[in-house]
Amino acid sequence: MGAKESLPSDGPAPEMHHYYSKFMRECPSGQLSLHEFKKLLGLQGLDPQGDLYIKRVFDIFDLNQDGFIDFLEFIAAINLVIRGKIDQKLKWYFKLYDADGNGCIDKKELLSIFTAIQAINGQTSMSAEEFTNMIFQKIDVNNDGELTLEEFINGVERDEDLMELITKSFDLSNVLKVIQSGRRHSI
């Protein structure tokens, strides 16, 4: 039993080491640029809408806004995607939609980000317009054409179907799978 006790807590150490070696293999400088981020995920040559979305995701992961994702920012992003509680994820989604950063999402912002996501994930069961109208119809309680963070989180948490739709539509675990498998283009 003594050997077990001498080990540090069953924390994420081996997992962190695994991500660190992958990160450093993909990005020896320790600074992941937007171009390298797209290359890592195999997302070059997207249409302008898809490019816009990837840039938004990159900017949100780039916590200190220096134009690069370093290892700590990378781990924070992975932790959110894997272990984040639902309200943390909803806050993250809100930040993703709120393109102008004014603290509210309007229909135009939601429409543009959902169109971009469809460009990457392929078609979904409804058009971007239908999706946007449905979201606003369900959760814009004061009908002002804007969603605050509070309206967004409360609205989505109250509606299981909406929660599932948003979680599926904006699921980043496929991005994570690519990172974990360390996608390499055939030589």
C-alpha positions in Angstrom: 0.0 0.0 0.0 3.0 2.3 0.6 3.7 2.8 -3.1 0.2 4.1 -3.8 0.5 6.6 -1.0 3.7 8.1 -2.2 2.1 9.0 -5.5 0.5 12.4 -5.9 -3.3 12.5 -5.9 -5.0 10.8 -8.8 -4.9 14.1 -10.7 -4.6 14.7 -14.4 -0.8 14.5 -14.4 -0.4 11.6 -17.0 -3.1 13.1 -19.1 -1.4 16.6 -19.0 1.9 15.0 -20.0 0.2 13.3 -22.9 -1.4 16.6 -24.1 1.9 18.5 -23.5 3.9 16.1 -25.7 1.2 16.3 -28.5 1.1 20.0 -28.2 4.9 20.4 -28.4 5.1 17.9 -31.3 2.5 19.8 -33.3 3.8 23.2 -32.2 7.5 23.1 -31.1 7.6 26.9 -30.5 5.0 26.5 -27.8 2.9 29.2 -29.4 0.1 28.0 -31.7 -0.9 30.5 -34.4 -4.3 30.6 -36.1 -2.7 29.1 -39.2 -1.2 26.2 -37.1 -4.5 25.8 -35.3 -6.3 25.3 -38.6 -3.6 23.0 -39.8 -3.8 20.9 -36.6 -7.5 20.5 -37.0 -7.3 19.9 -40.8 -9.5 22.9 -41.4 -7.6 24.9 -44.1 -9.4 26.0 -47.2 -12.8 26.6 -45.5 -15.3 29.0 -47.0 -15.3 32.5 -45.4 -18.1 31.6 -42.9 -16.2 28.5 -41.7 -13.0 30.6 -41.4 -14.8 33.2 -39.4 -16.0 30.5 -36.9 -12.6 29.0 -36.5 -11.1 32.4 -35.9 -13.8 33.1 -33.2 -13.0 29.8 -31.5 -9.2 30.6 -31.7 -9.8 34.1 -30.2 -11.8 32.7 -27.3 -9.1 30.1 -26.5 -6.4 32.9 -26.8 -7.2 34.1 -23.3 -4.5 36.9 -23.2 -5.3 38.0 -26.8 -1.7 37.8 -27.9 -2.5 36.1 -31.2 -1.3 32.7 -30.1 -2.6 29.8 -28.0 0.1 28.7 -25.6 0.0 25.4 -23.7 -1.9 26.8 -20.6 -4.6 28.3 -22.8 -4.7 25.0 -24.7 -5.2 23.0 -21.5 -7.8 25.5 -20.2 -9.7 25.0 -23.5 -9.5 21.2 -23.3 -10.6 21.2 -19.7 -13.6 23.2 -20.6 -14.6 20.9 -23.4 -14.0 17.7 -21.4 -14.9 18.6 -17.8 -16.6 21.9 -18.0 -19.9 22.1 -16.2 -22.9 23.0 -18.3 -23.1 26.6 -17.2 -19.4 27.1 -18.0 -20.0 25.7 -21.4 -23.0 27.9 -21.9 -21.0 31.0 -21.0 -18.4 29.9 -23.5 -21.0 29.4 -26.2 -22.4 32.8 -25.4 -19.0 34.4 -25.8 -18.6 32.6 -29.1 -21.9 34.0 -30.4 -21.4 37.5 -29.0 -19.2 38.5 -32.0 -19.0 42.2 -31.1 -18.5 41.6 -27.4 -21.3 43.9 -26.2 -22.7 41.4 -23.8 -25.8 40.6 -25.9 -26.4 38.2 -28.8 -28.6 39.5 -31.6 -30.1 37.5 -34.5 -27.4 38.5 -36.9 -24.6 37.3 -34.7 -26.4 34.0 -34.0 -27.2 33.5 -37.6 -23.7 34.1 -38.8 -22.0 31.8 -36.3 -24.5 29.0 -36.9 -24.0 29.3 -40.7 -20.3 29.1 -40.1 -20.7 26.0 -37.9 -22.9 24.3 -40.5 -20.1 25.0 -43.0 -17.7 22.9 -40.9 -20.0 20.2 -39.4 -22.1 19.7 -42.5 -25.9 20.2 -42.8 -28.1 19.8 -39.8 -31.9 19.1 -39.7 -32.7 22.8 -39.9 -31.5 25.9 -41.7 -29.5 28.6 -39.9 -32.5 30.9 -40.1 -34.9 28.3 -38.6 -32.4 27.6 -35.8 -31.9 31.3 -35.0 -35.7 32.1 -35.1 -36.4 29.1 -32.9 -33.8 30.1 -30.3 -35.1 33.7 -30.1 -38.7 32.5 -30.0 -38.0 30.2 -27.1 -35.6 32.3 -24.9 -35.9 36.0 -25.8 -38.3 36.5 -22.8 -38.6 40.3 -23.2 -38.8 40.1 -27.1 -36.2 42.9 -27.5 -34.4 40.9 -30.3 -31.3 40.4 -28.1 -30.3 37.8 -25.6 -28.4 38.6 -22.5 -26.1 36.0 -20.9 -28.8 35.5 -18.2 -31.6 35.0 -20.7 -29.4 32.6 -22.8 -28.3 30.4 -19.8 -31.7 30.3 -18.2 -33.5 29.7 -21.4 -31.3 26.9 -22.5 -31.2 25.2 -19.1 -35.0 25.3 -18.9 -35.5 23.6 -22.3 -34.0 20.1 -22.6 -34.5 19.9 -26.4 -32.7 23.2 -26.9 -29.9 22.2 -24.5 -29.4 19.0 -26.6 -29.5 20.9 -29.9 -27.0 23.5 -28.8 -24.7 21.0 -27.2 -24.7 18.8 -30.4 -24.4 21.8 -32.7 -21.5 23.3 -31.0 -19.9 20.2 -29.7 -16.1 20.6 -29.8 -15.3 17.1 -28.9 -14.6 16.3 -32.5 -12.0 19.0 -32.4 -10.6 17.4 -29.3 -10.5 13.9 -31.0 -8.4 15.4 -33.8 -6.0 16.9 -31.2 -5.9 13.6 -29.2 -5.2 11.5 -32.3 -2.6 14.0 -33.5 -3.9 14.0 -37.0 -1.0 14.0 -39.5 -1.5 14.4 -43.2 -0.2 11.5 -45.2 3.3 11.9 -46.3 
